[in-house]
Amino acid sequence: MQVGFLCYNGKYFPSGDPIFTADNRSFRYGDGCFETMRVQRGEVVLGDLHFERLLASLNLLHFDIPAHFTKTFFLRQIADLCHKNNLTDMARVRFAVFRADGGLYEPVNNMPSYLIQASELSSTVLELNENGLVLDIFPDARKTSDKFSSIKSNNCLPYVMGAMYAKQHGFNEVLLLNQYGRVADSTIANVCMVHHKTIYTPPLTEGGVCGVMRKHLLRSELPFKMEEKPLTVEDLENADEIFLTNAIQGIRWVGLFRDSSYGNATAAILHEVLFDGKV
C-alpha cells in the first residue's frame, strides 16, 4: 500500500483515499495512457523524452490538450509531489492520464484528467543485475502492430497476464510476440539483442511500446552500432547477447532464453556509459 500523498488534477489527497467514481473511463475502458519515470533529487531522468511521448500519445488518442499542459507544468507537478512526500533522493513516479467521465465507448468530453503517484526507489535499481534474467515467450497473447501499439496504454491486460505467466513458470520476464510471430517487447521493457557487435531492437512497427530508454539509446552516440530490425525468436536464440531496457532500471541483461545462454559484455559497457552520465 502506498503512503504519503498523490496528486489528482493538481490537488493532493492521502494515497489511501478513494478519488474515482465507477464512471471513470480508465477503470471502465482503459481509456488513457501513462508514463513511469525515475526521479533523482527532484529531476525527472529523461524528462524531455517522457513529455514528448506523453504529448504524442495524447494526440494519437484525440485528447483536447489544455494550453497549460506543458513540459514545465508536467515536470513541476512531479517535483512538487516528490517534495511533499519527502522523496529527496530517488523516486518512482507514475503519471496517468485519462479522459473525463461520461459516455459509453464514445466519449462526451475529451479533456484529460491526470493522477500522479510517487514512491521511494532504492538506489540498487541502478546496479546492473548480477545474475542474468531467465527469459521466455508468453504464448497466450499477441501484440497488434497498429498506430496505437506504441502507446503506454492504461489497458495493460496482455502485460498483466504475461507477468502472471512468468511468475507461474519461474521466469524473470517474458516476451510478447506480434501477429507475425516476431518480437514486440516484454512485459515492462523493450528488447535488444547483440549480434556481431551490432545492437538490434525491433522497430515500433513491430508492435512494441515506444520506450524512453530505447529512444535515448537510438539517439545517442554509443560505443556500439545500434539499428532497428524485426527480430524473430530464432534471431534471439542465435544472438550473442540479449538485454532489456526501460526508464526505471536502464539495462538488464538476459542470461538464459529457452535453451540458449548469454554473457553480458555489451550490456555491462552500455550500463557503465549510461550511469556515468556519458550518454
DOMI-452310 format. One record per atom (N, C-alpha, C): residue in one letter; x, y, z. Coordinates in steps of 0.05 Angstrom, whole numbers, plus 5000, padded with zeros to 4 digits. Example, Ala and Ser with C-alpha at 12.3 -4.5 7.8 and 13.67 -1.06 7.14 Angstrom:
2
A526448865156/A524649105156/A526449345156/S525749555142/S527349795143/S525850015157/
REM end
This chain:
279
M501749765000/M500050005000/M501850255000/Q501250444983/Q502750694982/Q502150875005/V504251015014/V503851205036/V504251485025/G503651685042/G504051965033/G501652055017/F502252214996/F500252354981/F500452284951/L498152314937/L498152304908/L497052574899/C497352624873/C496352874861/C494252804840/Y491852904844/Y489652854825/Y488653124815/N489253174789/N488453424776/N489353664792/G491853654802/G493153874815/G492553894845/K490853724856/K490253724884/K491453484898/Y492253514923/Y493553294938/Y491453144955/F491752884955/F490052714971/F491752494984/P491052415009/P492452185020/P492351945001/S494451804998/S494651584978/S492451374982/G491551335006/G489451135011/G486651225007/D486251475001/D483451584998/D482251504971/P479651444970/P478251394945/P477851664930/I478451664904/I478251924889/I476651894863/F476051644855/F474551604830/F471751504835/T470051544815/T467351424815/T467451184796/A465351034796/A465150804778/A465050884748/D464651134743/D464551234715/D467251314704/N469351284720/N472051344710/N472651184685/R473451324664/R473851194637/R476351014636/S478251074653/S480550894654/S479750624667/F478050644688/F477050404700/F475250244681/R473450394667/R471450254650/R472650154624/Y474550304612/Y475350234585/Y478450234581/G479950304601/G482850334597/G483350574579/D481650774580/D481751004562/D483751204571/G486251174563/G488351354571/G491151234568/C493051374579/C495851284577/C497351364602/F499851274605/F501351344629/F504351354623/E505851484640/E508751484640/E509751384667/T511851214666/T513251134690/T516051244689/M516751394709/M519251544708/M520951504733/R523551534729/R525451544752/R526151834757/V525851914783/V526452184791/V528752184810/Q530852334805/Q533152354822/Q533452644831/R533452674858/R533752934871/R531953144858/G529453064853/G527453254843/G527353294813/E529253164798/E529353194769/E528452934756/V526652954736/V525752724721/V527952644702/V528952404704/V531052304686/V529852264658/L531052384638/L530052374610/L527252504608/G526852714624/G524252844625/G523352944598/D525153044581/D524353134554/D523052914538/L524252674539/L523252444524/L520552344535/H520252354562/H517752274574/H515452464565/F516052724566/F513952914558/F513352884528/E515352844512/E515052804483/E513152574477/R513652354492/R511952114488/R509152164498/L508852294521/L506252344532/L504552514513/L505752724503/L504352904484/L503552764459/A505452594448/A504852444424/A502452254429/S502452124452/S500351934459/S497652074462/L497552304475/L495052454478/L493952544451/N495752624433/N494852704406/N493752464391/L495052234393/L494051994380/L491351904390/L490951954416/L488451874429/L486252094428/H486752304413/H484852514408/H483852654433/F485752704452/F485052874475/F485053164466/D483453324479/D483653614477/D485653714497/I488053784489/I490153844507/I490054134516/P489754184542/P489554464552/P492154614547/A491954874545/A494355044540/A496355014562/H495454974587/H497354954609/H498754694611/F498054494595/F499154224597/F501854224582/T503854354593/T506454384581/T508554214595/K510954204583/K513054054596/K513754174623/T513754444625/T514354574651/T512354494672/F509754494664/F507554414683/F507954124691/F508453954672/F508753674676/F511053614697/L513353734692/L515653694710/L515253814737/R513954054738/R513554184764/R511654024782/Q509453914770/Q507553754785/Q508953514798/I510753384782/I512153154792/I514153224815/A515653444810/A517553534831/A516153604856/D513853744854/D512353834878/D511353594894/L510353384880/L509353154894/L511653004908/C513952974895/C516252844907/C517053004932/H517053264930/H517753434953/H515753394976/K513153394970/K511153354990/K511353085004/N512252884989/N512552615000/N515352565012/N516952785013/N519652765024/N521452565010/L521152544984/L522752364967/L525052524955/T527052564972/T529252754964/T531452624948/D531652354949/D533852214934/D532852104908/M531451884909/M530551754884/M527651654888/A526051684867/A523251614868/A522351484842/R520351324844/R518951214821/R516351364819/V515751484796/V513351644792/V511751534769/R509151524774/R507251434752/R505351664747/F505351764723/F503651984714/F501551874695/A499151834704/A497051714687/A495051934678/V494251914653/V492352104641/V489951944630/F487552044635/F485151904625/F483052114618/R481252034601/R479152214592/R477152264614/A475952504613/A473952584632/A471552384631/D470152354654/D467952164656/D465752234635/G464352024628/G461952064611/G462051904586/G459751824576/G459551674551/G459851374555/L459151224534/L459750944534/L462450914520/Y462650764499/Y465250754485/Y465951024473/E463951154462/E464451424451/E464351624474/P466551774478/P466551974500/P464852214494/V464152354515/V462652604511/V464452844517/N466852794527/N468653004535/N471552904532/N473153044516/N475852954511/N477953094527/M477153234548/M479153364566/M480553154583/P483153194588/P484652994604/P484353054634/S484152844649/S484652844678/S487252704682/Y488552754705/Y491152614710/Y491452544740/L493052344744/L493652244771/L496652194772/I498052304792/I500852264796/I501352114823/Q502851904821/Q503651754845/Q506651744847/A507751764871/A510651754875/A511251574899/S513351414895/S514151234917/S517251214917/E518351144940/E521251124943/E522350904924/L524650964913/L526050774895/L528850734906/S529650484910/S532350424921/S534450484900/S536750574909/S538950634891/S540050384879/T539450144890/T540349894878/T539149844850/V536949994844/V535749964817/V537650044795/L539650204802/L541550294782/L543850104778/E543949894794/E546149694791/E545449494769/L547349424753/L546949214733/L546448944747/N544348804738/N543648554751/N546048354751/E546548244775/E548848064778/E548447804763/N545947694765/N545347454751/N543547514727/G544147374705/G542547424681/G539647344684/L537847494672/L535047424673/L534447164658/V532447024668/V531446794654/V528946884639/L529046854612/L527046974594/L525746754577/D523146794571/D521746604553/D519546764539/I517946614524/I515746734508/I513146704522/F511446914522/F508646884532/F506946794508/P505846554510/P504446434487/P501546524483/D500346654503/D497446684503/D496346944493/A498147124484/A497147384473/A499047474451/R498047644434/R499647764412/R499348064413/K501448214409/K501248504406/K500548564377/T498548724372/T497748804345/T499449044337/S500549034313/S502149254303/S500349464290/D499649674304/D498049884293/D498950154304/K497450374298/K498350634306/K498150684336/F496750504351/F496450534379/F498350354395/S499650164382/S501149964397/S503650074411/S504550314402/S506950424415/S506350584440/I503750624446/I502950784469/I503050614495/K503850734517/K503650604543/K500750634552/S499150454543/S496250474547/S495450404576/N493250524585/N492150444611/N490850164609/N490450064585/N489449794581/N491849614578/C492749484600/C495249324600/C494849024603/L492448934596/L491748654601/L493848454591/P494848474566/P496848274557/P499348274574/Y500148504584/Y502548514601/Y502048404629/V499648454639/V498848344665/V498948034664/M497647924643/M497547634640/M500347524635/G501947674620/G504647584615/G506347574641/A506047774658/A507447784683/A506547554701/M503947494701/M503047264717/M504147004706/Y504246974680/Y505346734668/Y508246694675/A509746914675/A512646904682/A512946804710/K511446914729/K511646834757/K510846544761/Q508746454747/Q507746184750/Q509845974740/H511346054719/H513245874707/H516145914714/G516646094734/G519346134744/G521146294726/F520046464708/F521646634691/F521846914704/N524047054699/N524247334707/N522647524690/E522447454664/E520947614645/E520047444622/V518047544607/V517147404583/V516847614560/L517247514536/L516947684512/L514147654501/L513047864490/L510547854475/L511247874446/L509947704430/L510347704401/L508147854388/N508647944363/N506548074348/N504947874331/Q503147974314/Q501447794299/Q502947634278/Y505447704273/Y507147564254/Y508947364267/G508747344294/G510447164309/G513247274314/R513647534309/R516247654315/R516147804342/V518447884351/V518648004378/V517448294378/A515748354397/A514648624401/A516148754424/D515748654448/D517148754472/D516748554495/S517548634519/S517048464542/S514848594559/T514248484582/T512048594598/T512648874608/I515148944613/I515849204623/I518249334610/A519049234586/A521449334574/A521549294544/N523249434531/N523949384503/N526249184502/V526449054479/V528348834476/V530548914457/C533048854464/C535348894447/C536948634445/M538148584423/M539948354420/M542548454408/V544748314414/V547348374402/V548148144384/H548948214360/H549948014341/H552248134325/H554548014326/H556848114312/H557448404318/K557348474344/K558048744355/K556048964347/T553748884336/T551649084330/T549249024347/I548049234358/I545649214375/I543249244356/Y541349064359/Y538849084343/Y536449094362/T534549264355/T532049274370/T529749294350/P527449174356/P525149184337/P524249464332/P523649534307/P522349794301/P519549804314/L518550044318/L515950074331/L513649954314/T514149914288/T512149794270/T511749494277/E513449384295/E513149114303/E511249084327/G510349304338/G508249284359/G509149354387/G511749414391/G512749474418/G512049754427/V512149794453/V511750064464/V514150244457/C513650494453/C515750694447/C517250764472/G519150594480/G520550624505/G522350864506/V522451004528/V524051244531/V527051164531/M527850954545/M530650874545/M531450774518/R529750634505/R530250544477/R530850774459/K529050984460/K529451224443/K532051364451/H532651384476/H535051514485/H537551374473/L537551114474/L539850964463/L540051004433/L537850994419/L537851034390/L538851314382/R538351514399/R539151784392/R541951854402/S543151684417/S545751744429/S548051634413/E550351754418/E552851644407/E553851434426/L553851184417/L554550954433/L557250834423/P558550684440/P560950544431/P560350294414/F557750264407/F556850044390/F554950154369/K554750014347/K552750084327/K550049974336/M547950134333/M545250054341/M543350104318/E541749904311/E539849924289/E537149804297/E535149894283/E532449774285/E532149554264/K531149334273/K530849104254/K528748904266/P526848814250/P525048604260/P526548364270/L525748254293/L527148034306/L525347794309/T526347564300/T524847314304/T525847174330/V524346974338/V525246814361/V527946684355/E528246594330/E530746464322/E533046664323/D532546914316/D534647114319/D535647134347/L533847134366/L534647154394/L536146904403/E535246674394/E536546424402/E539446424392/N540046554370/N542746564358/N544246814365/A543246984382/A544547234389/A546947184406/D548747384407/D551047384425/D550247474453/E548347664454/E547347764479/E544447854475/I542947864497/I540247984497/I540148154522/F539048394519/F538448554543/F535848704540/L534748794562/L532248934563/L532649224573/T531049404563/T531449684571/T528749804580/N528949964602/N526650134609/N527650374625/A525850564630/A526650814642/A527350794672/I526350584685/I526950554714/I529650424718/Q530050194706/Q532450034711/Q534650064690/G534050214669/G536150244648/G536549994632/I538449834640/I539149594625/I539249354643/R538049134635/R538248874649/R538948664628/W541048514634/W541848314615/W540548044619/V540247894598/V538947634598/V541147414598/G540947224617/G542847004618/G541846754604/L539146724603/L538146474592/L535546534577/F535346454552/F532946464536/F532446194524/R530346064533/R529845784525/R532445614530/D533645504509/D535945334514/D538545474508/S538445734504/S540845884497/S541746054521/S544346064526/S545446234547/S547246454536/Y547546674551/Y548746914541/Y550547034563/G552447194553/G554047364571/G552947644572/N554547834582/N553548104586/N555648314580/A557648254563/A559848444558/A558848704547/T557048704527/T556048944515/T554149094535/A552448944548/A550549064567/A552149204590/A554349084599/A555849194621/A557149464612/I558149474588/I559449724578/I557249934575/L554949864563/L552850064560/L551850164587/H551649984606/H550750064633/H552650264645/E555250214642/E557250394653/E557150664639/V556750664612/V556550914597/V554051074606/L551850934609/L549351074616/L549551204644/F550551054663/F550351144691/F552851304700/D554851324682/D557051504686/D556351784675/G553951804663/G553052054652/G554252134626/K555351934611/K556551994585/K554551994562/V552151884568/V550051874547/V547552014558/
REM end
